Amino acid sequence: MKRHAAPAVIIAITLAAVALAVLAAPAGKPDLKMYPASDFKEMAYMQKVHQKVGDSWKRPEETPKPPAKAVVIVTILRDGSVIESRLHMKSGSDAWDAAALAAINKAAPFDPLPKSYPRTSVEVHFHFEIN
């Protein structure tokens, strides 16, 4: 005759599995990576931009299947305004792609470009990854 686990044990195992699933759920923010033009060397400026975009991110309900990423190319003008923000690579989720563009738009304008940077604008590639 087979013995079955007591109902309390089954409930405890179920609750433990649910807790692990919640702990393993992805965080609210994407893995955000930035790649400025190769001649842009002011990393403190880029850290501020990264922070501002990350703080502006709102995770959509629909997410792409990992691994995936949306790539947004942004042109930041000398005064910190954004002249262009375009989706360069789609993630497979329209909602994720829209959230990436929205994070850039909400974060803009940025601080003015450093005086040491000789150009009138800088192009930055933002990768909103989900792993």
Order of alpha helices (4+ residues) and beta strands (2+ residues): alpha-beta-alpha-beta-beta-alpha-beta
